[in-house]
């Protein structure tokens, strides 16, 4: 069996070496994502022969799953090592989060061995960083209008600031408030998963290479967000929460964070929609320039 173990901060250096070999813009192999959601998905990690291997379980049904191996070396051997691991553990072999370029490489070294399916609900929404910073153009006029109205209605009353050790408790408190409103955390498992991820992100922000921003109105936190680079040209947003009852709060935190942190990047990845219709409409409304497709692989009989 592969020597899988729980993900720790000490794994980041090796993970960064493996992911630096590629320019995959999807979030699955971003170490910050792996770390903050590690308890939610029972994520385990190991490094063998130049590759990073990830084993996890789907939520909420806990189906064992592997992520595609990332690194440099013998890809065929890496794939077969995962097959052997699944067989020795007595679990079905299934691999998710496969970026399209890697799918082509797998098919080259092991032609016809797997059936690949497009994970439509798992595709990442990837936007022009410049567009999210400026909200320019006809397609984003409604977002621009929300931002302009917010600034006009709350002139002199709103502020944006960097997330720091001094204000992170306020961000956490806002998360608890956010979870208690509407249908944001519909059950105990979602609440626990979200809260664990937020806690790990806030408490390990610098070690994970994450940055965050807070939006205030009359001194009170009404939104916060966090993200980090996922590739040389792409920044990924892992967390974003805002007071939905305040018109423009979501567009404001989105734009302000992009303006303060993403100017040197070409793209911003705002991750997938989890198959949730409301989230899908919200992400589509910002008009992504591309979708970060991810594929699922199962071994043919």
Secondary structure as UniProt FT lines:
FT   STRAND          5..6
FT   HELIX           9..11
FT   HELIX           12..19
FT   TURN            20..21
FT   TURN            28..29
FT   HELIX           31..36
FT   TURN            37..42
FT   STRAND          44..48
FT   TURN            49..50
FT   STRAND          51..57
FT   TURN            59..61
FT   STRAND          64..67
FT   STRAND          70..71
FT   HELIX           75..89
FT   STRAND          94..99
FT   HELIX           100..109
FT   TURN            111..112
FT   STRAND          114..118
FT   HELIX           120..122
FT   STRAND          124..128
FT   HELIX           129..134
FT   HELIX           138..140
FT   HELIX           141..153
FT   TURN            154..157
FT   STRAND          158..162
FT   TURN            165..167
FT   HELIX           168..179
FT   TURN            182..185
FT   HELIX           188..203
FT   TURN            204..209
FT   STRAND          211..217
FT   TURN            218..219
FT   STRAND          220..231
FT   TURN            232..233
FT   STRAND          234..242
FT   TURN            244..245
FT   TURN            247..248
FT   HELIX           249..261
FT   TURN            263..264
FT   STRAND          267..269
FT   TURN            274..275
FT   HELIX           277..284
FT   TURN            285..286
FT   STRAND          290..292
FT   STRAND          294..299
//
